[in-house]
Amino acid sequence: MTQSSDIGRAAAVTLAKQTLHNGEFYQTLSRRVAMATESQNPDAAEALSVYLTQEIEPYLTQLGFECEQFNNPVAGKPPLMIATRIESASSHTLLLYGHGDVTDGQAQLWMDGTHPWELTQIGDKLFGRGTADNKGQHTINLMALEAVLKQREGQLGYNVKILFEMSEEVGSIGLEQFCREHQDALQADVFLASDGPRLNAATPTIFLGSRGVCQFRLRCQTGNGARHSGNWGGVITNAAIRLNHALATLVSKTGQVLPAVLKAPEPQGLVANMMQALPVGGNEGDPTLNEAWGETHLTKGERLFGSNTLEVIAFGAGNIVKPVGAIPDSAEAVCHLRMVSGTDWENLIANLQAHFVSHDFDDIEVIYEGGYNATRLDPSHPWVRFVQDSMQASLEQTVTVLPNLGGTIPNHCFADVLALPTVWMPHSYPSCNQHAPDEHLLVSVVEQGLASAAGVFWDLGENWPG
């Protein structure tokens, strides 16, 4: 870059960071957090649409975008929006993404002085539902983009498209089909977005995809109804006991996945080397790690980002709050298989059913409830180095590259369906309490996010990779 370009870049980064210090970022995010866009709540359907039409569209329109809201291809599900800003038909195009829906507010469980629908700052933390996931993150990117537009006097030097969805927290219902049906409208050269956490609060991070997830339900039902444990115990089947033993054939008492069809291929090559160097845990707010849990022959980084895990996320039989002296008729467990590329996830249900039959558990029903494929951009792709170098120039700090996120986002829609290189630039951290009471965003990370995003948006206008 020339000296004048260096000066312009620095000014754009400063403009972006000023929105945090002059209250503009806080005011904008406060409006957005106040909108109770719970996609899991049937009563919030109107709020989901209003977030797009009354909050996002006016903001983007004043930045020169043309916005169009679409019905979800799945009837009755939340809408989507495509915003387009074309400077030249011959210019390169950047595709951005965000989701405006959030999980259940759980207002009664938040700590004193905070509320899910009110943005509240306490020290370095900005509390409110959606601050970390995802309203705060897409607000950072949009305000950084606005700063670059102001500094460049309205000309980025490339085109921008933005896809907003409002059903990410319920599995991005309809998103994959929408991307297939609107491939022309979403055509771009690269995908860049922000969701999920960085490696830790102190470490700026990019990641190149995510582990996939498959949610399934295991059900054991005897058909006997609830029967008195004294009158019938010992001669009829206990569904809870059967289900517990069935689960024990899937995962060991220390978290190792047991069936071969559920195991991940071993991390190899550059990806393995990257994961082995990653620090995991040990920061303020992090949970206590169990050194003996999971695939202990792997490093913590490989276990978290490069292996498959099977988690029971809900389990039920009888009434745990008001138990009665009866043998339960039914028991259910909801499970998550988090998986990396190379896992035969499309045949997961058939493989599980065959596994249970072979272990004399033909009374266990397996019900598929949804999932995403695992994705990962090649770490040697030119876009990886471009974004990493740009962020490091803005932050004057090393930026860590994760081959993939440990969690799951709908990256397959962009990497597989739209066939784009995908880079994610997260502005949150692992202990942000997303999906839980006291969700928050760190002010220090917001400032870094504004700076790094503004730098990337500026650099794209100077030297588009490739």
KETIDO-450305 format. One record per residue (C-alpha): x, y, z; residue in one letter; chain; residue number from 1. Coordinates in nm, 3 decimals. Example, Ala and Ser with C-alpha at 12.3 -4.5 7.8 and 13.67 -1.06 7.14 Angstrom:
! residues 2
      east     north        up   rest   kette    nr
     1.230    -0.450     0.780      A       A     1
     1.367    -0.106     0.714      S       A     2
//
This chain:
! residues 466
      east     north        up   rest   kette    nr
     0.000     0.000     0.000      M       A     1
     0.107     0.357    -0.059      T       A     2
     0.164     0.599     0.227      Q       A     3
    -0.169     0.772     0.154      S       A     4
    -0.345     0.437     0.158      S       A     5
    -0.180     0.353     0.491      D       A     6
    -0.312     0.679     0.632      I       A     7
    -0.661     0.608     0.496      G       A     8
    -0.658     0.258     0.640      R       A     9
    -0.555     0.382     0.983      A       A    10
    -0.828     0.646     0.969      A       A    11
    -1.091     0.386     0.879      A       A    12
    -0.984     0.164     1.170      V       A    13
    -0.998     0.463     1.405      T       A    14
    -1.345     0.559     1.278      L       A    15
    -1.469     0.206     1.345      A       A    16
    -1.330     0.202     1.699      K       A    17
    -1.477     0.546     1.771      Q       A    18
    -1.827     0.402     1.739      T       A    19
    -1.756     0.209     2.057      L       A    20
    -1.624     0.508     2.250      H       A    21
    -1.883     0.765     2.135      N       A    22
    -2.181     0.544     2.227      G       A    23
    -2.299     0.474     1.870      E       A    24
    -2.223     0.103     1.890      F       A    25
    -2.394     0.073     2.228      Y       A    26
    -2.707     0.255     2.107      Q       A    27
    -2.731     0.043     1.792      T       A    28
    -2.682    -0.287     1.970      L       A    29
    -2.921    -0.180     2.247      S       A    30
    -3.204    -0.139     1.993      R       A    31
    -3.133    -0.480     1.847      R       A    32
    -3.106    -0.661     2.180      V       A    33
    -3.441    -0.509     2.286      A       A    34
    -3.614    -0.699     2.005      M       A    35
    -3.709    -1.042     2.144      A       A    36
    -3.635    -1.241     1.830      T       A    37
    -3.662    -1.590     1.980      E       A    38
    -3.688    -1.828     1.686      S       A    39
    -3.784    -2.110     1.924      Q       A    40
    -4.091    -1.911     2.033      N       A    41
    -4.397    -1.940     1.803      P       A    42
    -4.524    -1.608     1.939      D       A    43
    -4.215    -1.426     1.811      A       A    44
    -4.288    -1.471     1.438      A       A    45
    -4.367    -1.104     1.386      E       A    46
    -4.057    -0.991     1.576      A       A    47
    -3.837    -1.201     1.348      L       A    48
    -3.967    -1.023     1.038      S       A    49
    -3.965    -0.680     1.202      V       A    50
    -3.597    -0.716     1.294      Y       A    51
    -3.518    -0.733     0.924      L       A    52
    -3.758    -0.472     0.794      T       A    53
    -3.739    -0.210     1.070      Q       A    54
    -3.385    -0.253     1.200      E       A    55
    -3.152    -0.408     0.941      I       A    56
    -3.305    -0.279     0.618      E       A    57
    -3.307     0.095     0.713      P       A    58
    -2.948     0.069     0.833      Y       A    59
    -2.826    -0.102     0.517      L       A    60
    -3.029     0.122     0.285      T       A    61
    -2.843     0.429     0.409      Q       A    62
    -2.520     0.247     0.323      L       A    63
    -2.636     0.203    -0.038      G       A    64
    -2.773    -0.151    -0.020      F       A    65
    -3.089    -0.272    -0.191      E       A    66
    -3.272    -0.507     0.045      C       A    67
    -3.530    -0.774    -0.028      E       A    68
    -3.700    -0.997     0.227      Q       A    69
    -3.802    -1.348     0.121      F       A    70
    -4.035    -1.608     0.261      N       A    71
    -3.860    -1.912     0.394      N       A    72
    -3.880    -2.201     0.144      P       A    73
    -4.008    -2.410     0.435      V       A    74
    -4.367    -2.297     0.489      A       A    75
    -4.431    -2.113     0.813      G       A    76
    -4.063    -2.071     0.905      K       A    77
    -3.882    -1.738     0.960      P       A    78
    -3.794    -1.513     0.665      P       A    79
    -3.457    -1.435     0.508      L       A    80
    -3.311    -1.120     0.351      M       A    81
    -3.059    -1.052     0.076      I       A    82
    -2.897    -0.706     0.073      A       A    83
    -2.696    -0.610    -0.235      T       A    84
    -2.454    -0.323    -0.300      R       A    85
    -2.313    -0.331    -0.652      I       A    86
    -2.047    -0.078    -0.751      E       A    87
    -1.957    -0.244    -1.081      S       A    88
    -2.067    -0.559    -1.258      A       A    89
    -1.700    -0.631    -1.332      S       A    90
    -1.585    -0.597    -0.970      S       A    91
    -1.524    -0.877    -0.724      H       A    92
    -1.801    -0.957    -0.475      T       A    93
    -1.787    -1.025    -0.103      L       A    94
    -2.068    -1.222     0.065      L       A    95
    -2.137    -1.147     0.433      L       A    96
    -2.381    -1.324     0.665      Y       A    97
    -2.558    -1.276     0.994      G       A    98
    -2.853    -1.413     1.187      H       A    99
    -3.088    -1.198     1.390      G       A   100
    -3.268    -1.470     1.582      D       A   101
    -3.174    -1.567     1.937      V       A   102
    -3.246    -1.846     2.182      T       A   103
    -3.498    -1.836     2.467      D       A   104
    -3.438    -1.532     2.689      G       A   105
    -3.464    -1.725     3.022      Q       A   106
    -3.520    -1.389     3.195      A       A   107
    -3.587    -1.538     3.539      Q       A   108
    -3.240    -1.693     3.550      L       A   109
    -3.025    -1.385     3.477      W       A   110
    -2.822    -1.229     3.755      M       A   111
    -2.943    -0.915     3.932      D       A   112
    -2.902    -0.599     3.729      G       A   113
    -2.920    -0.769     3.390      T       A   114
    -3.202    -0.874     3.159      H       A   115
    -3.203    -1.055     2.824      P       A   116
    -3.382    -0.770     2.642      W       A   117
    -3.181    -0.483     2.790      E       A   118
    -2.819    -0.412     2.698      L       A   119
    -2.628    -0.360     3.023      T       A   120
    -2.258    -0.291     3.067      Q       A   121
    -2.082    -0.416     3.380      I       A   122
    -1.708    -0.370     3.360      G       A   123
    -1.580    -0.524     3.038      D       A   124
    -1.902    -0.717     2.975      K       A   125
    -2.204    -0.617     2.765      L       A   126
    -2.497    -0.831     2.882      F       A   127
    -2.805    -0.912     2.676      G       A   128
    -2.950    -1.193     2.467      R       A   129
    -2.787    -1.191     2.125      G       A   130
    -2.486    -0.982     2.224      T       A   131
    -2.252    -1.270     2.143      A       A   132
    -2.483    -1.475     1.923      D       A   133
    -2.522    -1.306     1.676      N       A   134
    -2.651    -0.948     1.696      K       A   135
    -2.333    -0.812     1.849      G       A   136
    -2.114    -0.988     1.595      Q       A   137
    -2.295    -0.872     1.282      H       A   138
    -2.330    -0.522     1.430      T       A   139
    -1.950    -0.506     1.462      I       A   140
    -1.905    -0.600     1.095      N       A   141
    -2.170    -0.361     0.965      L       A   142
    -2.037    -0.066     1.163      M       A   143
    -1.683    -0.145     1.047      A       A   144
    -1.807    -0.155     0.688      L       A   145
    -1.978     0.181     0.739      E       A   146
    -1.653     0.330     0.868      A       A   147
    -1.463     0.214     0.559      V       A   148
    -1.735     0.350     0.331      L       A   149
    -1.708     0.691     0.500      K       A   150
    -1.331     0.697     0.474      Q       A   151
    -1.342     0.589     0.108      R       A   152
    -1.614     0.847     0.033      E       A   153
    -1.872     0.586    -0.062      G       A   154
    -1.664     0.363    -0.291      Q       A   155
    -1.529     0.034    -0.158      L       A   156
    -1.378    -0.087    -0.484      G       A   157
    -1.578    -0.411    -0.475      Y       A   158
    -1.937    -0.532    -0.439      N       A   159
    -2.098    -0.658    -0.121      V       A   160
    -2.390    -0.893    -0.065      K       A   161
    -2.530    -0.981     0.277      I       A   162
    -2.749    -1.277     0.363      L       A   163
    -2.953    -1.256     0.684      F       A   164
    -3.149    -1.546     0.826      E       A   165
    -3.379    -1.562     1.128      M       A   166
    -3.380    -1.934     1.210      S       A   167
    -3.019    -2.024     1.288      E       A   168
    -3.102    -2.110     1.648      E       A   169
    -3.353    -2.373     1.533      V       A   170
    -3.117    -2.534     1.284      G       A   171
    -3.116    -2.278     1.000      S       A   172
    -3.439    -2.424     0.870      I       A   173
    -3.469    -2.359     0.497      G       A   174
    -3.127    -2.194     0.458      L       A   175
    -2.969    -2.467     0.246      E       A   176
    -3.271    -2.482     0.015      Q       A   177
    -3.279    -2.101    -0.003      F       A   178
    -2.913    -2.091    -0.107      C       A   179
    -2.979    -2.348    -0.379      R       A   180
    -3.280    -2.153    -0.510      E       A   181
    -3.099    -1.816    -0.502      H       A   182
    -2.751    -1.913    -0.619      Q       A   183
    -2.745    -1.640    -0.882      D       A   184
    -2.847    -1.368    -0.637      A       A   185
    -2.585    -1.491    -0.388      L       A   186
    -2.305    -1.536    -0.640      Q       A   187
    -1.978    -1.403    -0.496      A       A   188
    -1.603    -1.462    -0.485      D       A   189
    -1.554    -1.516    -0.113      V       A   190
    -1.759    -1.559     0.204      F       A   191
    -1.665    -1.378     0.525      L       A   192
    -1.874    -1.376     0.842      A       A   193
    -1.862    -1.369     1.220      S       A   194
    -2.021    -1.617     1.459      D       A   195
    -1.905    -1.851     1.730      G       A   196
    -1.613    -1.783     1.966      P       A   197
    -1.247    -1.705     1.914      R       A   198
    -1.000    -1.944     2.077      L       A   199
    -1.010    -1.745     2.401      N       A   200
    -1.073    -1.389     2.516      A       A   201
    -0.712    -1.281     2.461      A       A   202
    -0.652    -1.446     2.123      T       A   203
    -0.783    -1.298     1.796      P       A   204
    -0.887    -1.590     1.579      T       A   205
    -1.015    -1.696     1.240      I       A   206
    -1.160    -2.035     1.158      F       A   207
    -1.223    -2.200     0.823      L       A   208
    -1.530    -2.416     0.878      G       A   209
    -1.689    -2.615     1.155      S       A   210
    -1.747    -2.960     1.289      R       A   211
    -2.076    -3.101     1.173      G       A   212
    -2.354    -3.203     1.406      V       A   213
    -2.626    -3.465     1.399      C       A   214
    -2.900    -3.448     1.660      Q       A   215
    -3.091    -3.766     1.725      F       A   216
    -3.331    -3.897     1.987      R       A   217
    -3.319    -4.242     2.143      L       A   218
    -3.647    -4.376     2.276      R       A   219
    -3.736    -4.688     2.468      C       A   220
    -4.106    -4.754     2.522      Q       A   221
    -4.247    -5.070     2.678      T       A   222
    -4.619    -5.014     2.619      G       A   223
    -4.697    -5.119     2.976      N       A   224
    -4.774    -4.773     3.109      G       A   225
    -4.632    -4.663     3.446      A       A   226
    -4.661    -4.957     3.686      R       A   227
    -4.611    -4.978     4.064      H       A   228
    -4.249    -5.071     4.136      S       A   229
    -4.347    -5.304     4.419      G       A   230
    -4.627    -5.484     4.237      N       A   231
    -4.440    -5.532     3.911      W       A   232
    -4.069    -5.473     3.973      G       A   233
    -3.857    -5.767     3.864      G       A   234
    -4.098    -5.903     3.603      V       A   235
    -4.147    -5.611     3.362      I       A   236
    -3.898    -5.404     3.161      T       A   237
    -3.772    -5.075     3.302      N       A   238
    -3.733    -4.840     3.002      A       A   239
    -3.486    -4.611     3.182      A       A   240
    -3.251    -4.898     3.263      I       A   241
    -3.266    -5.028     2.906      R       A   242
    -3.188    -4.686     2.764      L       A   243
    -2.897    -4.630     3.003      N       A   244
    -2.737    -4.957     2.901      H       A   245
    -2.797    -4.881     2.532      A       A   246
    -2.618    -4.547     2.573      L       A   247
    -2.327    -4.727     2.740      A       A   248
    -2.264    -4.912     2.413      T       A   249
    -2.215    -4.578     2.235      L       A   250
    -1.987    -4.388     2.469      V       A   251
    -1.762    -4.499     2.753      S       A   252
    -1.779    -4.377     3.113      K       A   253
    -1.494    -4.136     3.027      T       A   254
    -1.636    -4.001     2.705      G       A   255
    -1.473    -4.217     2.437      Q       A   256
    -1.689    -4.289     2.132      V       A   257
    -1.715    -4.670     2.103      L       A   258
    -1.874    -4.785     1.771      P       A   259
    -1.633    -4.769     1.477      A       A   260
    -1.902    -4.610     1.257      V       A   261
    -1.912    -4.308     1.489      L       A   262
    -1.538    -4.254     1.520      K       A   263
    -1.349    -3.978     1.341      A       A   264
    -1.051    -4.024     1.112      P       A   265
    -0.731    -3.930     1.293      E       A   266
    -0.610    -3.569     1.239      P       A   267
    -0.321    -3.564     0.992      Q       A   268
    -0.070    -3.333     0.828      G       A   269
    -0.095    -2.954     0.852      L       A   270
    -0.436    -2.969     1.017      V       A   271
    -0.306    -3.196     1.294      A       A   272
    -0.002    -2.975     1.347      N       A   273
    -0.223    -2.666     1.379      M       A   274
    -0.456    -2.833     1.629      M       A   275
    -0.173    -2.973     1.842      Q       A   276
    -0.043    -2.620     1.904      A       A   277
    -0.375    -2.483     2.027      L       A   278
    -0.418    -2.401     2.397      P       A   279
    -0.754    -2.509     2.538      V       A   280
    -0.906    -2.385     2.863      G       A   281
    -0.739    -2.236     3.166      G       A   282
    -0.886    -1.888     3.119      N       A   283
    -1.120    -1.692     3.345      E       A   284
    -1.474    -1.824     3.317      G       A   285
    -1.369    -2.149     3.148      D       A   286
    -1.501    -2.481     3.281      P       A   287
    -1.275    -2.730     3.457      T       A   288
    -1.116    -2.966     3.206      L       A   289
    -1.110    -3.341     3.263      N       A   290
    -0.769    -3.472     3.159      E       A   291
    -0.907    -3.827     3.137      A       A   292
    -1.211    -3.742     2.923      W       A   293
    -1.248    -3.817     2.553      G       A   294
    -0.984    -3.939     2.310      E       A   295
    -0.691    -3.905     2.550      T       A   296
    -0.433    -4.016     2.294      H       A   297
    -0.497    -3.682     2.121      L       A   298
    -0.400    -3.336     2.241      T       A   299
    -0.673    -3.112     2.382      K       A   300
    -0.678    -2.913     2.058      G       A   301
    -0.723    -3.229     1.852      E       A   302
    -0.998    -3.353     2.085      R       A   303
    -1.192    -3.027     2.065      L       A   304
    -1.148    -2.947     1.697      F       A   305
    -1.041    -3.269     1.525      G       A   306
    -1.232    -3.561     1.672      S       A   307
    -1.590    -3.682     1.704      N       A   308
    -1.776    -3.655     2.033      T       A   309
    -2.108    -3.799     2.143      L       A   310
    -2.292    -3.591     2.400      E       A   311
    -2.619    -3.662     2.579      V       A   312
    -2.779    -3.317     2.600      I       A   313
    -3.111    -3.422     2.756      A       A   314
    -3.240    -3.730     2.933      F       A   315
    -3.583    -3.808     3.071      G       A   316
    -3.778    -4.086     3.241      A       A   317
    -4.056    -4.053     3.494      G       A   318
    -4.093    -3.728     3.689      N       A   319
    -3.764    -3.622     3.846      I       A   320
    -3.927    -3.328     4.030      V       A   321
    -4.215    -3.525     4.180      K       A   322
    -4.117    -3.891     4.153      P       A   323
    -4.374    -4.160     4.216      V       A   324
    -4.317    -4.525     4.301      G       A   325
    -4.368    -4.647     3.946      A       A   326
    -4.154    -4.813     3.683      I       A   327
    -4.141    -4.570     3.386      P       A   328
    -4.306    -4.685     3.068      D       A   329
    -4.075    -4.480     2.847      S       A   330
    -3.735    -4.311     2.850      A       A   331
    -3.575    -4.076     2.601      E       A   332
    -3.232    -3.924     2.543      A       A   333
    -3.141    -3.647     2.299      V       A   334
    -2.787    -3.677     2.167      C       A   335
    -2.541    -3.470     1.964      H       A   336
    -2.275    -3.630     1.750      L       A   337
    -2.019    -3.355     1.679      R       A   338
    -1.814    -3.475     1.385      M       A   339
    -1.534    -3.385     1.148      V       A   340
    -1.504    -3.446     0.775      S       A   341
    -1.482    -3.811     0.682      G       A   342
    -1.762    -3.927     0.913      T       A   343
    -2.042    -4.127     0.751      D       A   344
    -2.308    -3.902     0.902      W       A   345
    -2.565    -3.949     0.622      E       A   346
    -2.600    -4.315     0.719      N       A   347
    -2.581    -4.242     1.091      L       A   348
    -2.936    -4.346     1.180      I       A   349
    -2.921    -4.673     0.987      A       A   350
    -2.582    -4.748     1.140      N       A   351
    -2.711    -4.677     1.490      L       A   352
    -3.015    -4.898     1.440      Q       A   353
    -2.795    -5.183     1.316      A       A   354
    -2.560    -5.128     1.611      H       A   355
    -2.842    -5.156     1.864      F       A   356
    -2.985    -5.468     1.703      V       A   357
    -2.640    -5.631     1.711      S       A   358
    -2.620    -5.552     2.085      H       A   359
    -2.969    -5.692     2.160      D       A   360
    -3.128    -5.349     2.193      F       A   361
    -3.389    -5.384     1.922      D       A   362
    -3.634    -5.202     2.151      D       A   363
    -3.438    -4.874     2.112      I       A   364
    -3.590    -4.642     1.853      E       A   365
    -3.356    -4.394     1.677      V       A   366
    -3.513    -4.069     1.554      I       A   367
    -3.318    -3.821     1.339      Y       A   368
    -3.380    -3.455     1.434      E       A   369
    -3.146    -3.265     1.200      G       A   370
    -2.787    -3.179     1.135      G       A   371
    -2.515    -3.011     0.927      Y       A   372
    -2.221    -3.153     0.738      N       A   373
    -1.865    -3.079     0.853      A       A   374
    -1.667    -2.832     0.641      T       A   375
    -1.315    -2.696     0.633      R       A   376
    -1.134    -2.465     0.389      L       A   377
    -0.780    -2.577     0.306      D       A   378
    -0.557    -2.388     0.555      P       A   379
    -0.312    -2.312     0.272      S       A   380
    -0.579    -2.126     0.070      H       A   381
    -0.473    -1.767    -0.017      P       A   382
    -0.778    -1.620     0.158      W       A   383
    -0.660    -1.758     0.490      V       A   384
    -0.330    -1.572     0.479      R       A   385
    -0.499    -1.256     0.346      F       A   386
    -0.745    -1.228     0.636      V       A   387
    -0.485    -1.332     0.894      Q       A   388
    -0.231    -1.076     0.769      D       A   389
    -0.492    -0.801     0.754      S       A   390
    -0.610    -0.862     1.109      M       A   391
    -0.254    -0.877     1.239      Q       A   392
    -0.178    -0.544     1.074      A       A   393
    -0.479    -0.386     1.247      S       A   394
    -0.426    -0.540     1.590      L       A   395
    -0.046    -0.566     1.597      E       A   396
    -0.098    -0.908     1.750      Q       A   397
    -0.072    -1.267     1.632      T       A   398
    -0.397    -1.405     1.493      V       A   399
    -0.458    -1.778     1.548      T       A   400
    -0.602    -1.990     1.267      V       A   401
    -0.836    -2.275     1.364      L       A   402
    -0.888    -2.530     1.085      P       A   403
    -1.249    -2.549     1.202      N       A   404
    -1.473    -2.444     1.487      L       A   405
    -1.545    -2.705     1.753      G       A   406
    -1.914    -2.614     1.736      G       A   407
    -2.137    -2.612     1.432      T       A   408
    -2.260    -2.335     1.205      I       A   409
    -2.432    -2.366     0.865      P       A   410
    -2.106    -2.325     0.675      N       A   411
    -2.198    -2.607     0.438      H       A   412
    -2.453    -2.373     0.277      C       A   413
    -2.172    -2.143     0.169      F       A   414
    -1.883    -2.387     0.123      A       A   415
    -2.075    -2.670    -0.045      D       A   416
    -2.391    -2.519    -0.197      V       A   417
    -2.245    -2.183    -0.307      L       A   418
    -1.894    -2.329    -0.355      A       A   419
    -1.718    -2.034    -0.188      L       A   420
    -1.398    -2.013     0.015      P       A   421
    -1.517    -1.947     0.369      T       A   422
    -1.338    -1.757     0.644      V       A   423
    -1.498    -1.677     0.981      W       A   424
    -1.375    -1.392     1.199      M       A   425
    -1.539    -1.442     1.542      P       A   426
    -1.591    -1.152     1.783      H       A   427
    -1.689    -1.354     2.089      S       A   428
    -1.513    -1.596     2.327      Y       A   429
    -1.590    -1.945     2.468      P       A   430
    -1.722    -1.833     2.810      S       A   431
    -1.971    -1.576     2.672      C       A   432
    -2.272    -1.777     2.803      N       A   433
    -2.439    -1.792     2.463      Q       A   434
    -2.767    -1.990     2.483      H       A   435
    -2.756    -1.949     2.861      A       A   436
    -2.845    -1.686     3.120      P       A   437
    -2.607    -1.386     3.137      D       A   438
    -2.499    -1.398     2.772      E       A   439
    -2.244    -1.123     2.714      H       A   440
    -1.991    -0.970     2.478      L       A   441
    -1.655    -0.835     2.594      L       A   442
    -1.601    -0.465     2.523      V       A   443
    -1.231    -0.533     2.468      S       A   444
    -1.315    -0.791     2.202      V       A   445
    -1.567    -0.553     2.040      V       A   446
    -1.290    -0.296     1.996      E       A   447
    -1.061    -0.553     1.839      Q       A   448
    -1.345    -0.676     1.619      G       A   449
    -1.424    -0.327     1.490      L       A   450
    -1.057    -0.268     1.413      A       A   451
    -0.993    -0.602     1.246      S       A   452
    -1.312    -0.597     1.037      A       A   453
    -1.247    -0.240     0.920      A       A   454
    -0.895    -0.340     0.822      G       A   455
    -1.014    -0.637     0.620      V       A   456
    -1.284    -0.433     0.443      F       A   457
    -1.025    -0.166     0.361      W       A   458
    -0.763    -0.412     0.237      D       A   459
    -1.010    -0.580     0.002      L       A   460
    -1.035    -0.252    -0.186      G       A   461
    -0.655    -0.228    -0.214      E       A   462
    -0.544    -0.578    -0.306      N       A   463
    -0.813    -0.839    -0.372      W       A   464
    -0.647    -1.184    -0.336      P       A   465
    -0.595    -1.387    -0.647      G       A   466
//
